[in-house]
Amino acid sequence: MALKFELVTPARLERSSDVYMVTVPGSEGDFSVLEGHAPFMATLRNGPLTIYDRQGGEPETIEVEGGFAEVNEAGLTVLAEHIAS
């Protein structure tokens, strides 16, 4: 099973894919989300969003600046104010 992950900025949907795990820079500390995680919302701090496409795979890192993250039954949505390109 996979985690449905979406990364959204005010300008557009940056990414939508099924992944193994995402580590998010929360304002109260980093947290990782796998498929089936309990629902919650968190604010983001500036930092690296780390995406693992598969277990044991090499991560992809995207720098995010501010925003929110929501985990629900549909997956993880990160609403970032800005991402480094």
Residue frames as a rotation matrix with the C-alpha (Angstrom) as fourth column:
MET 1
0.580 0.814 0.000 0.00
0.814 -0.580 0.000 0.00
0.000 0.000 -1.000 0.00
ALA 2
-0.495 -0.754 0.431 1.12
0.776 -0.607 -0.171 3.56
0.391 0.250 0.886 -0.62
LEU 3
-0.166 0.330 -0.929 0.60
0.618 -0.699 -0.359 7.01
-0.768 -0.634 -0.088 0.85
LYS 4
0.360 0.332 0.872 -1.18
0.871 -0.453 -0.187 9.48
0.333 0.827 -0.453 -1.45
PHE 5
-0.155 -0.554 -0.818 0.96
0.727 -0.625 0.285 12.65
-0.669 -0.551 0.499 -1.30
GLU 6
0.490 0.276 0.827 0.21
0.772 -0.578 -0.264 16.10
0.405 0.768 -0.497 -2.69
LEU 7
-0.394 -0.623 -0.676 2.40
0.747 -0.646 0.160 19.20
-0.536 -0.442 0.720 -2.53
VAL 8
0.390 0.661 0.641 0.54
0.873 -0.488 -0.029 22.42
0.294 0.571 -0.767 -3.28
THR 9
-0.756 -0.515 -0.405 1.67
0.592 -0.802 -0.084 26.07
-0.281 -0.303 0.911 -3.49
PRO 10
-0.083 0.759 -0.646 -0.51
0.036 -0.645 -0.763 29.15
-0.996 -0.087 0.026 -4.01
ALA 11
-0.376 -0.154 -0.914 0.43
-0.813 -0.418 0.405 29.00
-0.444 0.895 0.032 -7.70
ARG 12
0.154 0.377 -0.914 -0.31
-0.826 0.556 0.090 25.34
0.542 0.741 0.397 -8.48
LEU 13
0.914 0.063 0.401 -0.28
-0.245 0.873 0.421 21.66
-0.324 -0.483 0.813 -7.64
GLU 14
0.172 -0.955 -0.242 3.46
-0.976 -0.199 0.089 20.89
-0.133 0.221 -0.966 -7.60
ARG 15
-0.792 -0.457 -0.404 3.29
-0.493 0.870 -0.016 17.13
0.359 0.187 -0.914 -7.08
SER 16
0.296 0.836 0.462 0.73
-0.925 0.372 -0.081 14.39
-0.239 -0.404 0.883 -6.72
SER 17
-0.135 -0.421 -0.897 1.97
-0.598 0.756 -0.265 10.83
0.790 0.501 -0.354 -6.35
ASP 18
0.946 0.312 -0.085 1.88
-0.153 0.666 0.730 7.64
0.285 -0.678 0.678 -4.33
VAL 19
-0.020 -0.986 0.167 4.92
-0.622 -0.118 -0.774 7.36
0.783 -0.119 -0.611 -2.04
TYR 20
-0.080 -0.104 -0.991 6.17
0.533 0.836 -0.131 5.20
0.842 -0.539 -0.011 0.80
MET 21
0.296 0.085 -0.951 6.85
0.931 -0.248 0.267 7.94
-0.213 -0.965 -0.153 3.41
VAL 22
0.226 -0.238 0.945 7.25
0.326 -0.895 -0.304 11.71
0.918 0.377 -0.125 3.77
THR 23
-0.124 -0.309 -0.943 9.13
0.983 -0.167 -0.074 13.53
-0.135 -0.936 0.324 6.55
VAL 24
0.408 0.480 0.776 7.71
0.567 -0.800 0.197 17.01
0.716 0.360 -0.599 7.13
PRO 25
-0.723 -0.689 -0.052 9.36
0.494 -0.463 -0.736 19.99
0.482 -0.558 0.675 8.89
GLY 26
0.352 0.926 -0.138 6.64
0.724 -0.177 0.666 20.78
0.592 -0.335 -0.733 11.42
SER 27
0.233 -0.227 0.946 6.77
-0.306 -0.940 -0.150 23.94
0.923 -0.255 -0.288 13.50
GLU 28
0.613 0.008 0.790 6.92
-0.787 0.087 0.610 21.78
-0.064 -0.996 0.060 16.65
GLY 29
-0.231 -0.778 0.584 9.39
-0.520 0.606 0.602 19.29
-0.822 -0.164 -0.545 15.17
ASP 30
-0.590 -0.053 -0.806 9.81
-0.776 0.311 0.548 17.01
0.222 0.949 -0.225 12.19
PHE 31
-0.036 0.578 0.815 7.29
-0.493 0.699 -0.518 14.20
-0.869 -0.421 0.260 11.71
SER 32
-0.918 -0.275 -0.285 7.03
-0.388 0.475 0.790 11.30
-0.082 0.836 -0.543 9.29
VAL 33
0.071 0.995 0.072 3.86
-0.790 0.100 -0.605 10.06
-0.609 -0.014 0.793 7.65
LEU 34
-0.970 -0.216 0.111 3.20
-0.123 0.829 0.546 6.56
-0.210 0.516 -0.830 6.33
GLU 35
-0.464 0.846 -0.264 0.02
-0.324 0.115 0.939 5.20
0.825 0.521 0.220 4.74
GLY 36
0.162 0.659 -0.735 -2.69
0.544 0.562 0.623 4.76
0.823 -0.501 -0.267 7.40
HIS 37
-0.845 -0.522 -0.120 -1.38
0.403 -0.473 -0.784 7.52
0.352 -0.710 0.610 9.72
ALA 38
-0.106 0.804 -0.586 -3.87
0.931 -0.127 -0.343 9.02
-0.350 -0.581 -0.735 12.17
PRO 39
0.311 0.302 0.901 -5.49
0.710 -0.704 -0.009 12.27
0.632 0.642 -0.433 10.95
PHE 40
0.270 -0.159 -0.950 -4.10
0.734 -0.604 0.310 15.61
-0.623 -0.781 -0.046 12.13
MET 41
0.768 -0.103 0.633 -3.04
0.398 -0.696 -0.597 19.08
0.502 0.710 -0.493 10.97
ALA 42
0.297 -0.736 -0.609 0.23
0.776 -0.186 0.603 20.93
-0.557 -0.651 0.515 11.63
THR 43
0.941 -0.143 -0.308 1.91
-0.265 -0.878 -0.400 24.19
-0.213 0.458 -0.863 10.71
LEU 44
0.637 -0.749 0.184 5.24
0.737 0.522 -0.429 24.07
0.225 0.409 0.884 8.89
ARG 45
0.520 -0.632 -0.575 8.54
-0.091 -0.710 0.698 25.77
-0.849 -0.311 -0.427 9.52
ASN 46
0.624 -0.415 -0.662 11.07
-0.771 -0.188 -0.608 26.46
0.128 0.890 -0.437 6.80
GLY 47
-0.153 -0.726 0.670 13.04
-0.674 0.572 0.467 23.30
-0.723 -0.380 -0.577 6.08
PRO 48
-0.785 -0.272 -0.556 13.43
-0.610 0.496 0.618 20.14
0.107 0.824 -0.556 4.03
LEU 49
0.442 0.860 0.255 10.47
-0.782 0.509 -0.361 18.01
-0.440 -0.040 0.897 3.01
THR 50
-0.652 -0.758 -0.018 11.90
-0.700 0.593 0.397 14.51
-0.290 0.272 -0.918 2.49
ILE 51
0.462 0.858 -0.224 10.05
-0.855 0.364 -0.370 12.13
-0.236 0.362 0.902 0.18
TYR 52
-0.665 -0.585 0.465 10.72
-0.455 0.811 0.369 8.39
-0.593 0.034 -0.805 -0.02
ASP 53
-0.168 0.598 -0.783 9.18
-0.953 0.103 0.284 6.76
0.251 0.795 0.553 -3.12
ARG 54
0.561 0.302 -0.771 9.81
-0.161 0.953 0.256 3.28
0.812 -0.020 0.584 -1.75
GLN 55
0.953 -0.194 0.232 11.05
-0.200 0.171 0.965 1.66
-0.227 -0.966 0.124 1.46
GLY 56
0.370 -0.906 0.206 14.84
0.497 0.380 0.780 1.78
-0.785 -0.186 0.591 1.59
GLY 57
0.449 -0.152 0.880 15.02
0.860 -0.193 -0.472 4.02
0.241 0.969 0.044 -1.48
GLU 58
-0.699 -0.714 -0.032 16.99
0.712 -0.691 -0.126 7.22
0.068 -0.111 0.991 -1.91
PRO 59
0.122 0.803 -0.583 15.02
0.757 -0.455 -0.468 10.23
-0.642 -0.385 -0.664 -0.66
GLU 60
-0.195 -0.062 0.979 14.11
0.716 -0.692 0.099 13.32
0.671 0.720 0.179 -2.65
THR 61
-0.294 0.036 -0.955 14.34
0.828 -0.490 -0.273 16.61
-0.477 -0.871 0.114 -0.73
ILE 62
-0.038 0.353 0.935 12.33
0.641 -0.709 0.294 19.77
0.766 0.611 -0.200 -1.44
GLU 63
-0.874 -0.288 -0.391 12.86
0.485 -0.565 -0.668 22.93
-0.029 -0.773 0.634 0.62
VAL 64
0.094 0.957 0.274 9.56
0.771 -0.244 0.588 24.39
0.630 0.156 -0.761 1.81
GLU 65
-0.938 -0.311 0.151 8.87
0.167 -0.790 -0.590 27.76
0.303 -0.528 0.793 3.41
GLY 66
-0.745 0.646 0.169 5.90
-0.536 -0.428 -0.727 27.98
-0.397 -0.632 0.665 5.75
GLY 67
-0.400 0.717 -0.571 2.44
-0.619 0.248 0.745 26.55
0.676 0.652 0.344 5.31
PHE 68
0.085 0.559 0.825 0.37
-0.919 0.365 -0.152 23.67
-0.386 -0.745 0.544 6.64
ALA 69
-0.836 -0.207 -0.509 0.21
-0.394 0.871 0.293 19.89
0.383 0.445 -0.810 6.44
GLU 70
0.081 0.894 0.441 -2.96
-0.970 0.172 -0.171 17.82
-0.229 -0.414 0.881 6.67
VAL 71
-0.949 -0.239 -0.206 -3.10
-0.271 0.952 0.143 14.07
0.162 0.191 -0.968 7.13
ASN 72
-0.060 0.957 0.285 -6.48
-0.891 0.077 -0.447 12.42
-0.450 -0.281 0.848 6.60
GLU 73
0.272 0.230 0.934 -7.93
-0.041 0.973 -0.227 9.18
-0.961 0.024 0.274 5.27
ALA 74
0.993 0.114 0.023 -7.08
0.026 -0.024 -0.999 10.32
-0.113 0.993 -0.027 1.71
GLY 75
0.370 -0.926 0.082 -3.37
0.825 0.286 -0.487 10.82
0.428 0.248 0.869 2.48
LEU 76
-0.019 -0.513 -0.858 -0.98
0.734 -0.590 0.336 13.74
-0.679 -0.623 0.388 3.12
THR 77
0.555 0.145 0.819 -1.42
0.689 -0.632 -0.355 17.21
0.466 0.761 -0.451 1.66
VAL 78
-0.223 -0.672 -0.706 1.29
0.822 -0.519 0.234 19.82
-0.524 -0.528 0.668 2.19
LEU 79
0.742 0.454 0.493 0.18
0.624 -0.737 -0.261 23.40
0.244 0.501 -0.830 1.50
ALA 80
-0.110 -0.910 -0.400 3.46
0.926 -0.240 0.291 25.29
-0.361 -0.339 0.869 1.27
GLU 81
0.617 0.258 -0.744 3.70
0.123 -0.965 -0.233 29.06
-0.777 0.052 -0.627 1.03
HIS 82
0.582 -0.520 -0.625 6.77
-0.813 -0.354 -0.463 28.68
0.019 0.777 -0.629 -1.19
ILE 83
0.784 -0.458 0.418 9.15
0.331 0.879 0.342 25.95
-0.524 -0.130 0.841 -2.38
ALA 84
-0.014 -0.873 -0.487 12.73
-0.497 -0.417 0.761 26.31
-0.868 0.253 -0.428 -3.57
SER 85
0.919 0.385 -0.088 13.06
-0.248 0.387 -0.888 25.58
-0.308 0.838 0.451 -7.26
